[in-house]
Amino acid sequence: MTKPHLQSFWQAFTPKLLIVWREGQLGRSWRRDALAGLTFAIVALPLAMALGIASGASPNQGLVTAVVAGFLISLLGGSRVQVGGPTGAFFANIGSAIFGGMPATGAIARTATNIRAGARTPLAGIFHAGFLLIFLMVAGKLIAHVPMAALAAILLVVAWGMAELDRFKSLLKMDAGERALLLLTFGLTVLVDLTVAIGVGVTLASLLFLARMSETAGLMSEELSMDDPAQRASLPKGVEVFRFAGPMFFGVARDMLDALHHSGRQAKVIILRMEQVPYIDSSGARALEAFVRQAGREGTHLILCNLREQPSAFLAKLQPAFLGAERAMTFQSALDQASRLNTT
């Protein structure tokens, strides 16, 4: 493992509180974090008490679990503003990771309240746990007699703030795909369950993203393949230049292969410009490999130029499959190579 990769590895395990302390943010934002901690500590009261009762324990014990989980997650966690849920959700997140699951926030409502209250660092979560502890020690016996209905107004205000009505209206002005995804996720949240809505929404949003990416990726037109359209007229005879734009992934692999086959035109040398390809996966590499083989069968030399870091490293791992393709660092060097190959 190289030194930058090792630093990145340990960075992932560094508590965010330590990072913001090194950045000098704790001293600048502690007042806002304290106010945010007080605000969502009040919001945490009904949830912690209700979970304590639902678990067969007392409301006070529900508050204790919220204090423990909130403090530990804010002290050792990797988020600036996320607030840990009750202890049950805290241990569920740890357990899910052990068994290959994906941890999720145990307190979406309190995290949203924390952000809207102006929290900037994990200190807000620590303040939240501290205020809950004060509530428990000073008024624990009284809190046990607070009716749930008395705290309903707080939850209604929080829910209204999380709804982001203005953003909801702006999303409705998007194209049909975005609107359908928004309304479906919203409907599932209200009528079914938040967990189901998140799962369906993320899955469909990923598919929609792949569809959009496949629409934008592909071979560019002849005019756009050159920086200056007048350069095409000065190309040596038998040399063709094409530029691919967008990621080469499984969503565009078949279309890319068809386009490359169609664009070959029996040229003696083909220069494929790759500076606008930020990413390539195994399906895209296989399509490119098939084109290399076809070019070799037809006696056409293929030059890949301006490869970016990820595509270059990925194709290097599959080097034997691309022995028929030459590499060039710049477009000008690719033109020089093409001129030499064209004269042989």
C-alpha positions as CSV (number, residue, x, y, z in Angstrom):
1,M,0.0,0.0,0.0
2,T,1.5,3.4,-1.0
3,K,1.9,6.2,1.4
4,P,-1.1,8.3,0.0
5,H,-3.3,5.2,0.1
6,L,-2.2,4.5,3.7
7,Q,-2.9,8.0,4.7
8,S,-6.4,7.8,3.1
9,F,-7.0,4.4,4.9
10,W,-6.2,5.8,8.3
11,Q,-8.1,9.0,7.6
12,A,-11.3,6.9,7.2
13,F,-10.9,5.8,10.8
14,T,-10.1,9.2,12.3
15,P,-12.9,10.6,14.4
16,K,-14.4,13.7,12.7
17,L,-14.2,15.5,16.1
18,L,-10.4,15.2,15.9
19,I,-10.3,16.4,12.3
20,V,-12.4,19.6,13.0
21,W,-10.2,20.3,16.1
22,R,-7.1,20.2,13.9
23,E,-8.8,22.5,11.4
24,G,-9.5,25.0,14.3
25,Q,-13.3,24.9,13.9
26,L,-14.2,24.0,17.4
27,G,-13.4,27.3,18.9
28,R,-15.3,29.2,16.2
29,S,-18.6,27.3,16.2
30,W,-19.1,26.0,19.7
31,R,-21.8,28.5,20.5
32,R,-23.9,27.5,17.5
33,D,-23.2,23.8,18.3
34,A,-24.4,24.3,21.9
35,L,-27.6,25.9,20.7
36,A,-28.2,23.2,18.1
37,G,-27.5,20.6,20.8
38,L,-30.1,22.1,23.1
39,T,-32.6,22.3,20.3
40,F,-32.5,18.7,19.2
41,A,-32.0,17.4,22.8
42,I,-35.6,18.7,23.3
43,V,-36.6,16.9,20.1
44,A,-34.9,13.7,21.4
45,L,-37.0,13.5,24.5
46,P,-40.2,12.0,23.1
47,L,-38.3,9.5,20.8
48,A,-36.0,8.3,23.6
49,M,-38.8,8.0,26.1
50,A,-41.1,6.2,23.6
51,L,-38.4,3.7,22.6
52,G,-37.8,3.0,26.3
53,I,-41.4,2.3,26.9
54,A,-41.7,0.2,23.7
55,S,-38.7,-1.9,24.8
56,G,-40.3,-2.7,28.1
57,A,-38.1,-0.3,30.1
58,S,-38.9,3.0,31.8
59,P,-38.8,6.4,30.0
60,N,-35.7,7.3,32.1
61,Q,-33.8,4.2,30.8
62,G,-34.7,5.3,27.3
63,L,-33.1,8.6,27.9
64,V,-30.0,6.9,29.3
65,T,-29.5,4.9,26.1
66,A,-29.9,8.1,24.0
67,V,-27.2,9.8,26.1
68,V,-24.8,6.9,25.8
69,A,-25.2,6.4,22.0
70,G,-25.4,10.1,21.2
71,F,-22.1,10.8,23.1
72,L,-20.1,7.9,21.7
73,I,-21.2,8.4,18.1
74,S,-20.4,12.1,18.2
75,L,-17.1,11.6,20.0
76,L,-15.8,8.8,17.8
77,G,-17.9,8.9,14.6
78,G,-17.0,10.1,11.1
79,S,-19.8,12.7,10.5
80,R,-19.8,16.3,11.4
81,V,-23.6,16.6,12.1
82,Q,-25.1,13.1,12.2
83,V,-26.7,12.3,15.5
84,G,-26.7,8.8,16.8
85,G,-29.9,7.1,17.5
86,P,-30.9,5.3,20.7
87,T,-28.6,2.5,21.9
88,G,-30.6,-0.2,20.0
89,A,-30.1,1.5,16.7
90,F,-26.4,2.2,17.7
91,F,-25.7,-1.5,18.2
92,A,-27.8,-2.5,15.2
93,N,-25.6,-0.4,12.9
94,I,-22.4,-2.0,14.4
95,G,-23.9,-5.5,14.0
96,S,-25.1,-4.9,10.4
97,A,-21.5,-3.9,9.4
98,I,-20.1,-7.1,11.0
99,F,-22.4,-9.2,8.9
100,G,-21.9,-7.4,5.6
101,G,-24.8,-5.0,6.0
102,M,-24.9,-1.3,5.3
103,P,-25.2,0.9,8.4
104,A,-27.8,3.7,8.3
105,T,-28.6,6.6,10.6
106,G,-30.7,5.6,13.6
107,A,-32.1,9.2,14.0
108,I,-33.0,10.8,10.7
109,A,-35.4,13.3,12.4
110,R,-32.8,14.4,15.0
111,T,-30.0,14.6,12.4
112,A,-32.2,16.9,10.2
113,T,-33.1,19.0,13.2
114,N,-29.4,19.3,14.1
115,I,-28.5,20.6,10.7
116,R,-31.4,23.1,10.6
117,A,-30.5,24.3,14.1
118,G,-27.1,25.4,12.8
119,A,-24.7,22.6,13.9
120,R,-21.3,22.7,12.4
121,T,-19.2,20.1,14.2
122,P,-19.7,16.9,16.3
123,L,-19.7,19.1,19.4
124,A,-23.4,19.5,18.8
125,G,-23.9,15.8,19.3
126,I,-21.9,15.9,22.5
127,F,-23.8,18.9,23.8
128,H,-27.0,17.0,22.9
129,A,-26.0,14.1,25.1
130,G,-25.0,16.5,27.8
131,F,-28.3,18.3,27.8
132,L,-30.2,15.0,27.8
133,L,-28.1,14.0,30.9
134,I,-29.0,17.2,32.6
135,F,-32.7,16.7,31.9
136,L,-32.5,13.2,33.2
137,M,-30.6,14.2,36.4
138,V,-32.6,17.4,37.2
139,A,-36.1,16.4,36.1
140,G,-36.0,12.7,35.6
141,K,-39.0,12.0,37.8
142,L,-41.0,14.7,36.3
143,I,-40.2,13.7,32.7
144,A,-41.5,10.2,33.4
145,H,-45.0,11.8,33.8
146,V,-44.9,14.0,30.7
147,P,-47.7,12.7,28.3
148,M,-46.6,11.9,24.8
149,A,-49.3,14.1,23.3
150,A,-47.7,17.2,25.0
151,L,-44.7,16.7,22.8
152,A,-46.5,16.1,19.6
153,A,-46.3,19.8,18.6
154,I,-42.5,19.6,18.6
155,L,-42.5,16.6,16.3
156,L,-45.0,18.4,14.0
157,V,-42.6,21.4,13.7
158,V,-39.7,19.0,13.0
159,A,-41.6,17.1,10.4
160,W,-42.6,20.3,8.6
161,G,-39.0,21.5,8.6
162,M,-37.8,18.2,7.2
163,A,-40.4,18.3,4.4
164,E,-38.6,21.2,2.6
165,L,-41.7,22.3,0.7
166,D,-39.9,24.8,-1.5
167,R,-37.5,22.1,-2.6
168,F,-40.4,19.7,-3.2
169,K,-42.0,22.3,-5.5
170,S,-38.8,22.9,-7.4
171,L,-38.3,19.1,-8.0
172,L,-41.8,18.9,-9.4
173,K,-40.6,21.2,-12.2
174,M,-38.0,18.7,-13.3
175,D,-38.4,16.3,-16.1
176,A,-40.9,13.4,-16.0
177,G,-38.4,10.9,-14.6
178,E,-37.4,13.0,-11.7
179,R,-41.0,13.8,-10.9
180,A,-42.1,10.2,-11.0
181,L,-39.2,9.2,-8.7
182,L,-40.0,12.0,-6.2
183,L,-43.7,11.1,-6.1
184,L,-43.1,7.4,-5.8
185,T,-40.6,7.8,-2.9
186,F,-42.9,10.3,-1.2
187,G,-45.9,8.0,-1.5
188,L,-44.0,5.0,-0.2
189,T,-42.8,7.0,2.8
190,V,-46.3,8.1,3.7
191,L,-48.2,4.9,2.9
192,V,-45.7,2.1,3.5
193,D,-42.5,2.7,5.4
194,L,-39.4,5.0,5.3
195,T,-37.0,2.1,4.9
196,V,-38.9,0.7,1.9
197,A,-39.1,4.2,0.4
198,I,-35.3,4.8,0.8
199,G,-34.5,1.4,-0.8
200,V,-36.8,1.8,-3.7
201,G,-35.8,5.4,-4.2
202,V,-32.1,4.8,-4.2
203,T,-32.4,1.9,-6.6
204,L,-34.5,3.7,-9.1
205,A,-32.4,6.8,-8.8
206,S,-29.3,4.7,-9.6
207,L,-31.0,3.2,-12.7
208,L,-32.1,6.6,-13.8
209,F,-28.6,7.9,-13.4
210,L,-27.2,5.1,-15.5
211,A,-29.7,5.7,-18.2
212,R,-28.8,9.4,-18.3
213,M,-25.1,8.6,-18.4
214,S,-25.6,6.2,-21.3
215,E,-27.4,8.9,-23.2
216,T,-24.5,11.4,-22.9
217,A,-21.6,8.9,-23.4
218,G,-20.4,7.8,-26.8
219,L,-18.4,8.8,-29.9
220,M,-18.5,12.5,-30.7
221,S,-19.2,13.8,-34.2
222,E,-16.4,14.2,-36.6
223,E,-16.4,18.0,-36.2
224,L,-16.0,17.6,-32.4
225,S,-13.3,15.0,-32.6
226,M,-10.8,17.7,-33.5
227,D,-10.1,20.8,-31.4
228,D,-10.1,22.8,-34.6
229,P,-12.4,21.4,-37.4
230,A,-9.9,22.7,-40.0
231,Q,-7.3,20.2,-38.7
232,R,-9.3,17.3,-40.2
233,A,-8.5,18.4,-43.7
234,S,-4.8,18.3,-42.8
235,L,-4.8,14.7,-41.6
236,P,-2.6,12.3,-43.5
237,K,-4.5,10.1,-45.9
238,G,-5.7,6.9,-44.2
239,V,-5.7,8.4,-40.7
240,E,-9.0,8.8,-38.9
241,V,-9.5,10.6,-35.5
242,F,-12.4,9.9,-33.1
243,R,-13.1,11.2,-29.7
244,F,-15.0,9.3,-27.0
245,A,-16.8,11.3,-24.3
246,G,-18.2,10.1,-21.0
247,P,-17.5,7.0,-19.0
248,M,-17.1,3.6,-20.7
249,F,-19.3,1.3,-18.5
250,F,-21.7,-1.5,-19.0
251,G,-24.6,0.8,-19.7
252,V,-22.9,2.1,-23.0
253,A,-20.6,-0.9,-23.9
254,R,-22.8,-2.3,-26.6
255,D,-23.6,1.0,-28.2
256,M,-20.0,2.0,-28.0
257,L,-18.9,-1.2,-29.8
258,D,-21.4,-0.7,-32.6
259,A,-20.3,2.9,-33.0
260,L,-16.6,1.9,-33.1
261,H,-17.3,-0.8,-35.7
262,H,-19.3,1.6,-37.8
263,S,-16.7,4.3,-37.6
264,G,-13.7,2.2,-38.7
265,R,-14.1,2.9,-42.4
266,Q,-11.1,0.7,-43.3
267,A,-8.7,3.4,-42.2
268,K,-5.0,2.4,-42.0
269,V,-4.6,4.3,-38.6
270,I,-7.3,5.2,-36.1
271,I,-6.6,7.6,-33.3
272,L,-9.1,7.3,-30.4
273,R,-8.9,10.3,-28.2
274,M,-9.8,9.4,-24.6
275,E,-9.2,12.7,-22.6
276,Q,-13.0,13.0,-21.9
277,V,-13.3,9.4,-20.5
278,P,-13.0,9.7,-16.7
279,Y,-13.8,6.1,-16.0
280,I,-13.9,2.7,-17.6
281,D,-15.2,-0.6,-16.2
282,S,-14.8,-4.3,-17.4
283,S,-17.6,-4.1,-19.8
284,G,-16.3,-1.0,-21.5
285,A,-12.8,-2.5,-21.6
286,R,-14.2,-5.7,-23.3
287,A,-15.9,-3.6,-25.9
288,L,-12.7,-1.7,-26.5
289,E,-10.8,-5.0,-26.6
290,A,-13.2,-6.3,-29.3
291,F,-12.6,-3.2,-31.4
292,V,-8.8,-3.7,-31.0
293,R,-9.1,-7.2,-32.3
294,Q,-11.3,-6.2,-35.2
295,A,-8.8,-3.4,-36.1
296,G,-6.0,-5.9,-36.0
297,R,-7.8,-8.4,-38.3
298,E,-8.4,-5.6,-40.8
299,G,-4.8,-4.4,-40.7
300,T,-5.7,-1.1,-39.0
301,H,-3.4,0.4,-36.4
302,L,-5.1,1.8,-33.3
303,I,-3.7,4.5,-31.1
304,L,-5.2,5.4,-27.7
305,C,-4.2,8.9,-26.7
306,N,-4.7,11.2,-23.7
307,L,-5.7,8.4,-21.4
308,R,-6.6,9.7,-17.9
309,E,-5.4,8.1,-14.7
310,Q,-8.2,5.5,-14.0
311,P,-8.6,4.3,-17.6
312,S,-4.9,4.0,-18.0
313,A,-4.4,2.0,-14.8
314,F,-7.4,-0.2,-15.5
315,L,-6.3,-1.0,-19.1
316,A,-2.7,-1.7,-17.8
317,K,-4.1,-4.6,-15.7
318,L,-5.5,-6.1,-19.0
319,Q,-2.4,-5.3,-21.0
320,P,-2.3,-8.6,-23.0
321,A,-5.7,-7.9,-24.5
322,F,-4.6,-4.5,-25.8
323,L,-1.3,-5.5,-27.4
324,G,-2.6,-4.4,-30.8
325,A,-3.2,-0.8,-29.5
326,E,-0.5,1.7,-29.1
327,R,-0.5,4.5,-26.5
328,A,0.3,8.2,-26.9
329,M,0.5,10.8,-24.1
330,T,-0.8,13.7,-26.2
331,F,-2.8,14.1,-29.4
332,Q,0.2,15.6,-31.2
333,S,2.4,12.6,-30.4
334,A,-0.4,10.4,-31.6
335,L,-0.4,12.3,-34.9
336,D,3.3,11.8,-35.2
337,Q,3.0,8.1,-34.5
338,A,0.2,7.8,-37.1
339,S,2.3,9.5,-39.7
340,R,5.1,7.0,-39.2
341,L,2.7,4.0,-39.2
342,N,1.0,5.4,-42.3
343,T,4.3,5.4,-44.3
344,T,5.4,1.9,-43.4
